[in-house]
Amino acid sequence: MKKYTIVTDCTCDLSLDLIDRYDIKVIPMEFTIDDEKHLHSADFKVFKEIKFYDRLRNGSMASTSQINPFTYTEFLTPYLEAGNDILYVAFSSGLSSTYESSVIAINELTEKFPERKIITIDSLAASAGEGLMVYYACLNREQGMTIEENKEWLESHVQNFAHWFTVDDLHHLKRGGRVSAATAIVGSALSIKPVLHVDETGHLVSISKAHGRKKSLSTLAQKLKDTILEPKGQVIMISHGDCLEDAQFLKDKIIESVPVADVIISDIGPVIGAHSGPGTVALFYFGKSRY
């Protein structure tokens, strides 16, 4: 089988351990906080140094930038020059124009390197949901799938990657236009926590509301129990915005009732966290469908 490199971007929120284990190449992304520009990379180094979530809690404002075609070209060219084909799993086109930028860059690179296969896949996913798809891509490669077979498998199963999450503070979703100002004020006052998911087109959708934090986390666990496909042997992922105890609570709730092989917990980095805020807990697994 011809060697190929698996590439994604830092919105995958994968742990450095998994990135190193499977030799995943991760494209950094730019974010801004208090008018300071930073580059978020796979090691989460800057994210930790600047105490990202503490600053959000204290009123700092953060924003993000998509990856542009030039950045893709600069990042991917060395692997192509080394003789590798590339399978790139992109951040959801429903949440960013990053995927469209990758298509522009890859069309140009294909002309420059006609002997290489360069494939981009719209994950229709975010955070460790995108990371889970990358993880499956790595398992498929380990099992001997060619780059074309891997592409076909991922695209045929993209709707099986289920995303469920809840946030602790509605005001961050309000800033992003996901909920109204009135909903954010009333919801926060009444301790109403939304339960959301990423739908079939890769967009963020509010599904229901739960009264209280523990109830919202238990709702996520129940969603998994109701819709997970062949849980025995499955690795699922939980990502969190600086609320490890809540992520661990969700993990324990799942393990109590569903025979999954493992639950991997990871941080939500600044590119996703700028929009979801501190206190976000997100759950990802291979399900019967996304909803």
Beta strands, then each sheet from edge to edge (+ up, - down):
strand 1: 4-9
strand 2: 25-27
strand 3: 29-33
strand 4: 36-40
strand 5: 62-64
strand 6: 85-90
strand 7: 118-122
strand 8: 161-166
strand 9: 192-198
strand 10: 204-211
strand 11: 235-240
strand 12: 262-267
strand 13: 281-286
sheet 1: 2+ 1+ 6+ 7+
sheet 2: 4+ 3- 5+
sheet 3: 10+ 9- 8+ 13- 11+ 12+
end
